[in-house]
Amino acid sequence: MYDMPEKEQWQKLFPLAEKTLAVKPWQKYPEEMIFCFHLDGREDPLYLTVHGFEEETLGVSVYGGDEEIGKYLTILSQGDDISFQTIIANQNSSTVIFAEKEYLSPADEAAMDDADYVPEGEHSCILFRRNSPGFAPWFITKDDADLLVLGLNAFLGSEDMIGEMPTDPLKEMIDIDLTASSPQISLKSIDPLLLSDREDIVKDDFFVAKLKQIKRTGKAVEIDFCYLNNPVGSQLGPIPFYPKLCVIADLDEGYIADQCIFEETSDEEEAFFELIKKYFEENGLPRKIQIRRENTGYLLHDLCKRLKIQLEEKKELFLIDDFLKMIGG
């Protein structure tokens, strides 16, 4: 059963969201601005971002720790050319959205009834959503509600002290220490570790030795993980997910050579290497593999080095991107 917030949680959350709406933080802070809060009783910092600067969608997102905000920084690093794929792969937050009435679902209306909240004015209908990698935005749980209460309380309690603090939001975050008797606010450089890559996957010697026996070709290929853009129902729970697939494209011949859709319960890394092994056995070892770094680099760096295959990181993979456009991805 989905762990929906209880009435008492809604009654805490809606007044805080209403106060946030009154502050209109999107008129003050760009989406690149990150607020970092240190709270009593929490080992990890809690992070917050504001959405709506020069945009129609207004809201506030709360992130539960370094891993979550690191994914948001991955999204920001794409700049204006951010793709649907990057967003779906890296979204990881609990979000308050201020919208018009037509965006409300019956569950949103039930939550407002529990909180005795009556929307008044533009963008006064309040939606709460959980954003998880690979899944469609969905209704929050009890834990998400508690996280949002912490985040909104911390933001509202210190927002008037932030003022017009000058900062470069792509290099610095606003650091607010609420563990002392009086809040300490300062600028803090964004830790490069928050953007650090996952450790490279090192395959065992037997796996690599078998691949070394395969003949070599002069071909170049593209390999990428992709999400389809239409979520489907899940057998593992109520949240619709975006089917994830791995695609291999032959650059020399100009066609999609192979693809694999991952099952919900599959080990994606194991399935990925099985697909790679099958492709190599049928087509030979390529001279070059083009990838998008954030998607497959950690999987292929070690393998390509040991197989003496050139690994090239690209922002766009033309054959795969055309394929995704064709299927609506």
Secondary structure, DSSP 8 states (H G I E B T S, - for coil): ------HHHHHHHHHHHHHHHHH-GGGT--TT--EEEE-TT-SS-EEEEEE-TTSS-EEEEEE-SHHHHHHHHHHHTTGGG--HHHHHHH--EEEEEEE-GGG--HHHHHHHHHTT----STT-EEEEEEE-TTB--EE--HHHHHHHHHHHHHHHHHHHHHTT----TTTEEEEEE-SSSS-EEEEEE--GGGG---------HHHHHHHHTS-B---EEEEEEEE-SS-B--SSSSS-B--EEEEEEETTTTEEEEEEE--TTS-HHHHHHHHHHHHHHHH-B-SEEEE-HHHHHHHHHHHHHHHT-EEEE-S--HHHHHHHHHTT-
